[in-house]
C-alpha cells in the first residue's frame, strides 16, 4: 500500500489507492461528511427490589461515516452524462471492495485531511447509493458510507522506539540465582517512550532474537512475557490493535498461547498519553536482542 505523504485540505484516500475530495483535484466533490454516532452497549440492569439502576460495563461500537458526494467531470463546466456516469461507476466499483468484504476480519484504511493534518480510521466501505436523474444534467449526486471499527481517529505518523538488551558485563542486572532461566543471565536496558494524543494508544511490539523467554515491561503498569525461544534472525510481534490483534512469529504462526501468566489481555495493551519507561528482559548470550515499540497517537475527534 502506497499512501500520499501530502493531501489537499478536505480530501480522502482509501487504501492508499483511491483518492477523492480535495476540490478541484478530484472530480469527486465531498459536499458533506456525517461522522456518525457510536452505538453504546451498556449492560445496565434495573436494581432488584429497589429504585434505580445498576451500571455494568459500557462498550462503544464504531460509527458509520456518511459522505455526500457530487461527481462532476469538469469544473466549473459540467461534462456530459456519459462522463459523469462512467466516473460514478468507477467510484462505486472501487467502493465495493470485493476482496476485502470477502475476507473475514479484513479492514480498510481511510485517511482524511483536516486543518492541515492527516488522520486515519480503519473499517470497511459499505453503502454507495446514487440519487437518480442527475446524470441527465451531466453530473451525479450520491452518498457513500464507511463503517469504522472504533470511534477513534489515529495520527498518520507511526511513532517508534527501540530498546536493546545489554549483556550483564556491560552493566545489566542478574536475576536471582535460583531462577531456572539464569544459565546465561538476564539483563535490562531501559528506554523511554512519549505517547501523545488525547486518548489511550494501542501498542505494538516486535522482539528480535536471539533471546529466551522475553519480557516487555512498562515500568509501573504492566509486563508481557512470552514462554518461547527466539533464534538469530527470528522475531515475534505483539499487536494490540483491534484490526490486527494477535501474537505472531516471523514464520506467520499465531502463538497467543505462549503468553506467560500475569500478562495483560491484548485489549488492555494500551497507554494513556504521557511518558513511560520500557524495559526488555530476557536471556541473551549474544546480547544483540532488541525490542521495538510502535504506536499511533489517538484522538476522540479528528
C-alpha positions as CSV (number, residue, x, y, z in Angstrom):
1,X,0.0,0.0,0.0
2,X,1.3,3.4,-1.0
3,X,-0.1,6.5,0.7
4,X,0.3,10.1,-0.1
5,X,2.6,12.0,2.2
6,X,0.7,15.2,1.4
7,X,-3.0,15.6,0.9
8,X,-5.1,18.6,-0.1
9,X,-7.4,20.0,2.5
10,X,-10.7,18.2,2.8
11,X,-9.5,15.2,0.8
12,X,-9.7,11.5,1.4
13,X,-7.8,8.4,0.4
14,X,-9.0,4.8,0.6
15,X,-6.4,2.0,0.9
16,X,-3.6,4.2,-0.5
17,X,-5.1,3.8,-3.9
18,X,-8.3,5.7,-4.4
19,X,-8.3,9.5,-3.9
20,X,-11.5,11.6,-3.7
21,X,-12.5,15.0,-2.4
22,X,-9.8,17.7,-2.4
23,X,-11.6,20.0,-4.9
24,X,-10.6,20.8,-7.6
25,X,-8.0,18.0,-7.9
26,X,-10.7,15.3,-7.9
27,X,-14.0,15.0,-9.8
28,X,-15.5,13.5,-6.6
29,X,-16.6,16.5,-4.6
30,X,-17.4,15.8,-1.0
31,X,-20.2,18.2,-0.1
32,X,-20.7,16.9,3.5
33,X,-19.4,14.3,5.9
34,X,-21.5,13.0,8.7
35,X,-19.1,11.4,11.2
36,X,-21.9,9.3,12.7
37,X,-22.6,8.2,16.3
38,X,-21.0,5.3,18.1
39,X,-23.7,2.9,19.3
40,X,-23.4,2.1,23.0
41,X,-23.9,-1.3,24.7
42,X,-24.4,-0.6,28.4
43,X,-25.2,-3.9,30.1
44,X,-27.2,-1.8,32.7
45,X,-29.9,-3.6,34.8
46,X,-32.7,-2.3,36.9
47,X,-31.9,-2.6,40.6
48,X,-33.7,-5.6,42.0
49,X,-36.2,-4.9,44.8
50,X,-35.3,-1.2,44.8
51,X,-35.2,2.0,42.9
52,X,-32.5,3.0,40.4
53,X,-30.2,1.3,38.0
54,X,-27.1,-0.9,38.4
55,X,-24.5,0.0,35.8
56,X,-22.5,-2.6,34.0
57,X,-19.5,-2.3,31.7
58,X,-20.1,0.0,28.8
59,X,-18.9,-0.7,25.3
60,X,-18.7,1.6,22.3
61,X,-19.1,0.4,18.7
62,X,-17.7,2.2,15.7
63,X,-19.8,4.8,14.0
64,X,-20.8,4.8,10.3
65,X,-19.5,7.8,8.4
66,X,-21.6,9.0,5.5
67,X,-20.2,11.0,2.6
68,X,-22.4,13.2,0.5
69,X,-20.9,13.3,-3.0
70,X,-21.2,15.2,-6.2
71,X,-19.5,13.7,-9.2
72,X,-18.5,16.5,-11.7
73,X,-16.3,15.6,-14.7
74,X,-15.1,19.1,-15.4
75,X,-15.3,22.1,-13.1
76,X,-16.8,24.7,-13.4
77,X,-18.1,23.5,-16.8
78,X,-20.2,20.4,-16.4
79,X,-19.4,17.4,-18.6
80,X,-21.9,15.2,-20.3
81,X,-24.0,12.5,-18.8
82,X,-21.7,9.7,-20.2
83,X,-18.6,11.1,-18.5
84,X,-20.4,11.6,-15.2
85,X,-21.9,8.1,-15.3
86,X,-18.5,6.5,-16.0
87,X,-16.9,8.4,-13.1
88,X,-19.7,7.3,-10.8
89,X,-19.3,3.8,-11.9
90,X,-15.6,3.9,-11.2
91,X,-16.3,5.2,-7.7
92,X,-18.9,2.6,-7.0
93,X,-16.7,-0.2,-8.3
94,X,-13.9,0.9,-6.0
95,X,-16.2,1.3,-3.1
96,X,-17.4,-2.3,-3.4
97,X,-14.1,-3.5,-2.1
98,X,-14.8,-7.1,-3.3
99,X,-11.6,-8.6,-2.0
100,X,-11.9,-7.1,1.5
101,X,-15.5,-7.9,2.0
102,X,-14.8,-11.5,1.1
103,X,-12.2,-11.8,3.8
104,X,-13.3,-12.2,7.4
105,X,-11.6,-9.8,9.7
106,X,-10.1,-7.7,6.8
107,X,-10.3,-3.9,7.2
108,X,-9.6,-0.9,5.0
109,X,-7.6,2.3,5.7
110,X,-9.3,5.6,5.2
111,X,-7.1,8.7,5.5
112,X,-8.6,12.2,5.9
113,X,-7.1,15.7,5.6
114,X,-8.4,18.3,8.0
115,X,-7.0,21.6,9.2
116,X,-3.6,20.9,7.7
117,X,-3.2,17.5,9.4
118,X,-4.0,13.9,8.4
119,X,-5.9,11.4,10.5
120,X,-6.7,7.8,9.7
121,X,-9.5,5.4,10.6
122,X,-9.9,1.7,9.9
123,X,-13.1,-0.1,8.8
124,X,-14.9,-1.1,5.7
125,X,-16.5,0.8,2.8
126,X,-20.2,-0.1,2.7
127,X,-23.2,1.6,1.1
128,X,-22.9,3.5,-2.2
129,X,-26.2,5.0,-3.4
130,X,-26.8,7.5,-6.2
131,X,-29.7,9.9,-6.4
132,X,-31.5,9.3,-9.8
133,X,-31.8,11.6,-12.8
134,X,-28.9,13.9,-12.1
135,X,-26.9,12.2,-14.8
136,X,-29.2,13.9,-17.3
137,X,-27.6,17.2,-16.2
138,X,-24.1,15.9,-16.7
139,X,-23.3,15.1,-13.1
140,X,-24.2,12.7,-10.3
141,X,-25.1,13.1,-6.6
142,X,-25.0,10.3,-4.2
143,X,-24.0,9.0,-0.7
144,X,-21.3,6.5,0.4
145,X,-20.9,5.1,3.9
146,X,-17.8,3.8,5.7
147,X,-18.2,1.6,8.8
148,X,-15.5,2.5,11.3
149,X,-14.2,-0.2,13.6
150,X,-13.6,2.1,16.6
151,X,-14.7,5.6,17.4
152,X,-11.2,7.0,17.5
153,X,-9.1,8.8,15.0
154,X,-5.4,8.0,14.6
155,X,-2.4,10.0,13.8
156,X,-0.9,9.4,10.4
157,X,2.7,9.1,11.6
158,X,3.7,6.0,13.4
159,X,5.9,6.6,16.5
160,X,8.6,4.1,17.3
161,X,11.2,3.5,19.9
162,X,13.8,0.6,20.0
163,X,15.3,-0.9,23.2
164,X,18.3,-3.1,23.1
165,X,19.2,-5.8,25.6
166,X,22.7,-5.3,27.1
167,X,25.0,-8.1,28.3
168,X,25.5,-8.4,32.1
169,X,29.1,-7.4,31.7
170,X,28.0,-4.1,30.2
171,X,26.0,-3.1,33.3
172,X,23.0,-5.3,33.3
173,X,21.4,-6.8,36.5
174,X,21.3,-10.6,37.0
175,X,18.1,-12.2,38.3
176,X,18.2,-14.3,41.5
177,X,20.4,-17.4,41.0
178,X,17.6,-19.9,41.7
179,X,15.7,-18.7,38.6
180,X,15.6,-21.6,36.1
181,X,16.5,-19.3,33.2
182,X,19.8,-17.9,34.6
183,X,22.3,-20.1,33.0
184,X,23.5,-17.1,31.0
185,X,21.9,-14.3,32.9
186,X,19.2,-11.8,32.3
187,X,19.9,-8.2,31.6
188,X,17.9,-4.9,31.5
189,X,18.1,-1.9,29.3
190,X,15.5,0.8,29.9
191,X,14.1,3.1,27.2
192,X,11.6,6.0,27.4
193,X,8.6,6.5,25.1
194,X,6.4,9.5,24.9
195,X,2.7,8.9,24.0
196,X,0.9,11.9,22.6
197,X,-2.7,12.4,21.5
198,X,-5.8,12.7,23.8
199,X,-6.7,9.1,24.3
200,X,-5.0,5.7,25.0
201,X,-2.8,4.5,22.2
202,X,-2.8,0.8,21.1
203,X,0.7,-0.6,21.4
204,X,2.6,-3.0,19.2
205,X,5.9,-4.6,20.0
206,X,8.4,-6.5,17.9
207,X,11.0,-8.6,19.7
208,X,14.1,-9.7,17.7
209,X,16.2,-12.7,18.8
210,X,18.3,-14.3,19.9
211,X,16.5,-14.3,23.3
212,X,14.9,-16.8,25.6
213,X,11.7,-16.1,27.5
214,X,11.5,-12.4,26.6
215,X,9.5,-10.0,28.8
216,X,8.5,-6.4,27.9
217,X,7.7,-4.3,31.0
218,X,6.2,-0.8,31.0
219,X,7.5,0.1,34.4
220,X,4.8,0.6,37.0
221,X,2.0,-0.5,34.7
222,X,2.2,-4.0,33.2
223,X,4.5,-6.6,31.8
224,X,4.1,-9.0,28.9
225,X,6.1,-12.3,28.9
226,X,6.4,-15.0,26.3
227,X,7.5,-18.6,27.0
228,X,9.5,-19.1,23.9
229,X,13.0,-19.1,22.3
230,X,13.9,-16.7,19.5
231,X,17.0,-17.5,17.5
232,X,19.1,-15.2,15.4
233,X,17.0,-13.7,12.6
234,X,13.7,-14.6,14.2
235,X,11.2,-12.2,15.7
236,X,7.8,-12.2,17.4
237,X,5.2,-9.4,17.1
238,X,2.7,-8.5,19.8
239,X,-0.1,-6.4,18.4
240,X,-3.0,-4.9,20.4
241,X,-4.7,-3.0,17.6
242,X,-8.3,-4.3,17.2
243,X,-7.9,-4.7,13.4
244,X,-4.6,-6.7,13.7
245,X,-4.7,-8.1,17.3
246,X,-2.6,-11.2,18.0
247,X,0.8,-12.6,18.8
248,X,2.7,-13.8,15.6
249,X,6.1,-15.1,14.8
250,X,8.2,-14.2,11.8
251,X,7.0,-17.5,10.3
252,X,3.4,-16.3,10.4
253,X,2.4,-18.6,13.3
254,X,-0.1,-17.4,15.9
255,X,1.2,-18.1,19.4
256,X,-1.1,-16.4,21.7
257,X,-0.8,-19.4,24.0
258,X,2.8,-18.5,24.7
259,X,1.8,-15.5,26.8
260,X,3.0,-16.0,30.4
261,X,0.5,-15.9,33.2
262,X,0.1,-12.4,34.6
263,X,0.4,-10.8,31.1
264,X,-2.4,-8.5,30.3
265,X,-5.0,-9.4,27.7
266,X,-4.2,-7.8,24.4
267,X,-7.2,-5.5,24.5
268,X,-5.6,-3.9,27.6
269,X,-2.2,-3.3,26.0
270,X,-2.5,0.4,25.5
271,X,-1.1,3.5,27.1
272,X,-2.6,6.9,28.1
273,X,-0.9,10.0,26.9
274,X,2.3,10.5,28.9
275,X,5.9,9.3,29.3
276,X,6.8,5.7,30.2
277,X,9.9,3.7,30.9
278,X,10.0,0.5,28.9
279,X,12.4,-2.4,29.6
280,X,13.3,-5.5,27.7
281,X,14.2,-8.5,29.8
282,X,15.3,-12.0,28.8
283,X,18.2,-14.4,28.5
284,X,20.5,-13.4,25.6
285,X,24.0,-14.9,25.2
286,X,24.9,-12.7,22.3
287,X,23.4,-9.6,23.8
288,X,22.0,-8.5,20.4
289,X,18.3,-9.0,21.1
290,X,16.1,-5.9,20.8
291,X,12.5,-4.7,21.0
292,X,10.8,-2.0,19.0
293,X,7.6,-0.4,20.4
294,X,5.3,1.3,17.9
295,X,2.1,3.3,18.3
296,X,-0.1,6.0,16.7
297,X,-1.4,8.9,18.6
298,X,-5.1,8.5,19.3
299,X,-7.8,11.2,19.3
300,X,-11.5,11.4,20.1
301,X,-12.1,14.0,17.4
302,X,-10.5,14.5,14.0
